[in-house]
Amino acid sequence: MTTRVTAAVLAAGFLAAAGCSSGSGGPSAPNLGGAPAVAFSGQGGATANALVLTLQGSDDRTATFNLELRNPSQAVTGAAVELRFDPGTLSLSGAAAGGAAAGGIARAAVVPGEPGRVIAVFARRDLTSGHGGAGVLGTITLTLGAGSYSNVITLDSATSSLFGVGGAPLSGERFAGGTLTVTAS
């Protein structure tokens, strides 16, 4: 019998791990000789999803993505999400809390032995009130590999969770990633 570790299960460990680093193991930060053209197209209908990955911006070495709350069923105090991507062209650089996390915490780490699988946790410091409606829960920054490529970035709905007031998991919420396209200059 195989046991699959989910983002929600790992959330407690990441929250407790003081100084959790944003490891990589993927491509090193290349000097791409000028900023590449970076585009991102989201998956599915954004209105049907509670947490959506969107491109905030990019430079010659990194792309930063917002984890945007859209239409969650209840006020949100945090999330534990699992991102997957091809580690041959992308690697984790870091994570930061967004405005919807109200000055809270953000931790992200590569799953050991799986460089294309990242677990990220975002949480408000005060779990007695949550963020209702739209807002940026946090950001994930990925280091870009050299060259031109497309890379699908998924937010795994089966292993990711949003949390409501008191830290209770919200059920039935949907997540959407997308496809990152990088064209070298």
C-alpha positions in Angstrom: 0.0 0.0 0.0 1.4 3.4 -1.0 0.8 6.4 1.1 0.7 9.8 -0.7 1.8 12.8 1.3 -0.5 15.8 0.8 0.2 19.5 1.1 -2.3 19.7 4.0 -0.4 16.9 5.9 2.9 18.6 5.3 1.6 22.0 6.3 2.0 21.4 10.0 5.6 20.4 9.5 6.4 23.4 7.4 4.7 25.8 9.8 6.7 24.4 12.6 10.0 24.4 10.8 11.7 27.6 11.7 13.9 29.0 9.0 12.5 26.6 6.3 14.6 27.4 3.2 13.4 27.6 -0.3 15.6 24.9 -1.8 15.9 24.2 -5.4 17.8 21.4 -7.1 16.6 22.6 -10.5 18.3 24.9 -13.0 20.8 27.4 -11.7 19.9 31.1 -12.2 21.4 31.8 -15.6 22.3 35.1 -17.1 19.9 34.9 -20.0 21.5 37.9 -21.8 18.5 40.1 -21.6 15.0 39.6 -20.3 13.2 36.8 -22.1 9.5 37.2 -23.2 7.5 35.5 -20.5 3.8 34.7 -20.8 1.3 32.7 -18.7 -2.1 31.3 -19.7 -4.3 30.1 -16.9 -6.2 26.8 -16.8 -10.0 26.6 -16.9 -12.6 29.2 -16.0 -11.2 31.3 -13.2 -14.7 32.1 -11.8 -15.2 28.4 -10.9 -12.0 28.2 -8.9 -11.2 29.4 -5.4 -7.4 29.7 -5.8 -5.8 30.7 -9.1 -2.2 31.0 -10.2 -1.5 34.2 -12.1 1.8 35.8 -13.4 2.7 38.9 -11.3 5.8 39.7 -13.3 9.2 38.5 -14.5 12.8 39.6 -15.1 15.8 37.9 -16.8 16.1 35.2 -14.1 12.7 34.8 -12.3 9.0 34.7 -12.7 6.7 35.6 -9.7 3.2 34.2 -9.5 0.3 35.4 -7.4 -1.9 32.8 -5.6 -5.2 34.7 -6.0 -8.3 34.0 -4.0 -11.4 34.1 -6.2 -14.8 33.1 -4.9 -13.9 30.9 -2.0 -16.9 29.5 -0.2 -15.9 31.0 3.2 -13.4 33.4 4.6 -9.9 32.1 4.3 -7.1 32.1 6.9 -4.5 30.1 4.9 -3.6 27.5 2.4 -1.3 24.5 1.9 -0.7 24.0 -1.9 1.2 21.6 -4.0 2.7 22.9 -7.2 4.1 20.7 -9.9 6.3 21.7 -12.9 9.1 20.4 -15.1 12.3 20.9 -13.0 14.4 20.9 -16.1 13.4 24.5 -16.8 12.2 25.9 -13.5 13.2 25.8 -9.8 11.8 27.2 -6.6 13.3 30.6 -5.6 11.0 31.7 -2.8 7.6 32.5 -1.4 6.0 35.6 0.3 2.7 36.3 2.1 0.2 38.5 0.2 -2.3 41.0 1.4 -5.0 38.4 2.0 -2.7 36.7 4.5 -2.7 39.9 6.6 1.1 40.0 7.4 1.1 36.3 7.9 3.7 33.7 7.1 4.8 32.0 3.9 7.0 28.9 3.6 7.8 26.9 0.5 10.1 23.9 0.0 10.9 21.4 -2.7 9.8 17.8 -1.8 13.0 15.9 -1.2 13.9 13.7 -4.2 11.2 15.4 -6.3 12.6 18.7 -7.6 9.5 19.5 -9.7 7.1 19.2 -6.7 6.8 22.1 -4.2 4.8 22.4 -1.1 3.9 26.0 0.0 2.0 27.1 3.1 0.5 30.6 3.5 -1.3 31.6 6.7 -2.6 34.6 8.6 -1.1 35.0 12.1 -4.6 35.4 13.5 -6.9 32.4 12.7 -9.9 33.9 14.4 -10.8 36.0 11.3 -10.3 35.2 7.6 -10.1 37.1 4.3 -13.4 37.0 2.4 -13.6 37.6 -1.3 -10.8 38.2 -3.8 -7.2 38.9 -2.9 -3.6 37.7 -3.1 -2.9 35.0 -0.5 0.8 34.8 -1.4 3.4 34.7 -4.1 5.7 32.0 -5.4 8.9 33.0 -7.3 10.5 30.5 -9.7 13.9 30.6 -11.2 13.8 30.4 -15.0 16.1 28.1 -16.9 17.8 29.2 -20.1 16.3 28.9 -23.6 12.8 28.9 -24.9 10.2 26.4 -23.5 6.7 25.9 -22.2 6.1 24.5 -18.8 2.8 23.4 -17.3 2.5 24.5 -13.6 -0.3 22.8 -11.8 -1.9 23.5 -8.4 -2.9 19.9 -7.4 -6.5 20.1 -6.2 -6.3 16.6 -4.7 -3.5 17.5 -2.4 -4.0 21.2 -1.7 -6.3 22.8 0.8 -7.7 26.2 1.8 -8.3 26.8 5.5 -11.1 28.8 7.1 -11.6 30.5 10.5 -9.9 28.5 13.2 -7.8 26.7 10.6 -10.5 24.2 9.6 -10.1 22.8 6.1 -12.6 24.1 3.5 -14.0 21.3 1.3 -14.9 21.4 -2.3 -12.6 24.3 -3.3 -11.0 24.2 -6.7 -7.5 25.3 -7.8 -6.1 26.3 -11.2 -2.6 26.6 -12.5 -1.5 27.2 -16.1 1.2 27.1 -18.8 4.3 29.3 -18.6 5.9 30.1 -22.0 9.4 31.5 -22.0 11.0 32.8 -25.3 14.7 33.7 -25.1 15.7 37.1 -26.5 
